[in-house]
């Protein structure tokens, strides 16, 4: 997950002046990183993040934009937790902050999707909301067959809201439930690049695209190598099959074989795994690939006709089922 960490570190340092964008980012970060809890009858806001820089960014925004103090609790790595977690908690002003960020509606009920002011915001606010959601619970896998940008969501409504936000940016995202957890996933490479750019991760985007290009080049090279290997194996099997048929053709025709066809057949038997082009180079004088192939083909067809006239097995009789498939 090194790539995810790089993206989050960069996003946590994106400078934002517009207050509405900072509000949208805070709201999304809180919505996707934990949300509201009731402790001793009071509403407490908790946001659990895996990036220390992101947690400090959230604390700064809560103080500078909304004027509320917050606590930071560090949960050390251990057990099933591979990395430390950072919990930003607002206790005393939790309910006030929840209303200010839109996590509670006017009737005091929790908002299950994204706050209305975020959904109705402009493009910059939508980009900020996606940045907050990714900082809260996003991941980016290395380019390859299973490359994906993914955000784990607190519920289906939040997932659908995030899909709608992506659509407003011209990006196709899908919501799916995996083992009871809702996720928003983007798999198409160009769409991932577009979203990284929109969130502000331009340096990470460049690194991701370089890795993507490297994987594509390596994949193309591997496919070509596999294709060449398959062609070589196919050619070798075809040469072995042709050799077996030539042997049978000589048995059928005996001495009654035109000299030029006999020479081609003997070359095939002498170089059983050689390509037709290589056989032609062994002839005296040298023959083209098509010329040597034509002579061997006429030798076999002549033998097959003679076998049919005599009522005996033709040149394919000695081939195994595997060679017959060639």
C-alpha positions, 0 to 999 in steps of 0.5 A, a space after each residue: 500500500 506504499 502508493 496509497 500512502 504517497 497519495 495521502 501524504 500529497 493530498 494532506 499537503 494540498 493548499 486550499 484557500 476557499 472556505 467552502 472547499 475546506 468545509 466540503 473536505 472536512 465533511 467528507 473526511 468525517 463522514 467516511 472516517 468514522 462519524 458520530 457517536 453518542 457517549 454519556 448522552 452527548 454527541 462525540 465526533 471521531 475520525 480515524 485515519 491512517 495518515 498522521 499528516 491527514 489527521 493534523 490537516 483535519 484538526 487544523 481545518 476544524 479549528 480554523 474553519 469552525 473554531 473547535 478544539 480537537 484531541 488526537 489519539 494515536 493507536 499504535 500498530 499491533 495485532 491485526 493492525 499493521 500501521 498506527 491509526 490516528 483518531 481525531 476526537 471532538 467531544 465538547 463541541 461535537 454536536 455543534 460541529 456535526 450540525 455545522 458540517 451537515 452530518 446532522 440535518 435540521 431535525 438533528 438526524 444523522 445524514 446517511 449520504 453526503 451533506 446537502 451543501 456538499 452535494 449541491 456544491 460546485 466542481 471545486 467542492 466536489 473535488 474537495 469532497 473526494 479528497 476528504 473521502 480518499 484521505 479518510 478511507 481510500 486506497 490505490 493499488 499498483 497499476 496492473 491487471 487489478 489496478 483500482 482506486 477504491 474508497 470504503 464507505 460507511 453505508 450504501 447511501 454514502 457510497 451512492 453519494 460518492 458515485 454521484 459526485 464522481 459522475 459530476 466530475 465526468 468520472 465513472 465509478 461503481 458502488 459494490 458491496 463486498 462481505 457486507 462492506 460498501 465500496 466505491 471503485 474506479 478501475 479504468 486507468 484514465 478515470 483514475 488518472 483524472 480523479 487523482 488530478 482533480 483531487 490534487 495528487 499531481 506528483 503521485 499521478 506522475 509516478 502512477 502513470 510511469 509505473 502504469 506505462 512500465 507495466 504496459 510495456 512489460 506486459 506487451 513484451 511478455 505477450 509477444 514472447 509468449 506468442 513467439 514461444 507458442 509459434 515456435 512450439 507449433 512449428 516444431 510439432 508441425 515439422 515432426 508431423 510432416 516428417 512422420 508423414 514423409 516416412 510413410 509416403 516413402 513406404 507407400 511410393 517405394 522407388 516410384 518418387 520423382 527425384 525433386 520430391 524425394 530430395 525435399 522429403 529426405 531434407 525433411 527427414 534429415 532435419 526433423 525440427 527445422 523450419 521450412 525456411 531452414 530446409 530451403 537453405 539446406 537444398 542444393 541449389 537453395 529453395 524458397 520456403 514456398 518452394 520446399 513446402 510445395 514439394 513436400 505437399 506434392 509428395 504427400 498428396 501423391 502418396 495419399 492418392 496412391 494409398 487410396 488406389 491401393 486401399 491402404 492407410 495413407 500418410 496420416 496413419 502414423 500420426 498421434 492424436 496430438 500431431 493430427 491436431 496440427 
